[in-house]
């Protein structure tokens, strides 16, 4: 397995961890009556600030993971894997790991800086696949 694919698999596992980090407190806060329902209505109470931040961080990673997956597949299938693409893939993963506590703790502007590092690492992978 290429380093880029390994980073992708670990990023997917991180997404699963993020889901659990969000789902456990969300289920406690909203109660089983709402979380087990078809959710046709808004919950009777909102999520706490921390749980809401975990949800937004998780959703943000879903969005980033789509682009990162495309980039990794393009690099791998295009046989463009090299030291630079491996470094970019691991940089993306490191940024996404740091992003979770940065978002949860409300780090400003650090959270945005960390996000940008992951975004630029993905862009680098896409460019490497093309050129």
Secondary structure, DSSP 8 states (H G I E B T S, - for coil): --HHHHHHHHHHHHHHHHHHHHHHHHHHHH-HHHHTS---S--SS---HHHHHHHHHHHHHHHHHHHHHHHHHHHHHTT---HHHHHHHHHHHHHHHHHHHHHHTT-TTHHHHHHHHHHHHHHHHHHHHH-
